[in-house]
Amino acid sequence: MTPETWADVANWVLLAVGAAMAFGTGLALLAYRRDGVFPGQPVDEDGTPEKAPAIRSAYVKVVLGLALGVWGLAGLTTGSVIGI
């Protein structure tokens, strides 16, 4: 599907960024549940994280990503950028 207007491009960008944010952070949270550290988080010699992970902000990113994805998808189905 080729975007016909700038509103379509904006909706596709909202959908892509929201999906990437929700999916990527969700996978990082799954890795945290499995290993106890986020991917790429610095650890000490004994394998414990150097500082406390920001778990609450990760959940906020998942929720924000889902909201952006839904907003973009709704804009694609209605034909306009909702709220802009």
Secondary structure, DSSP 8 states (H G I E B T S, - for coil): ----SHHHHHHHHHHHHHHHHHHHHHHHHHHHHHHSS-TT--B-TTS-BSS---HHHHHHHHHHHHHHHHHHHHHHHHTS-TT-
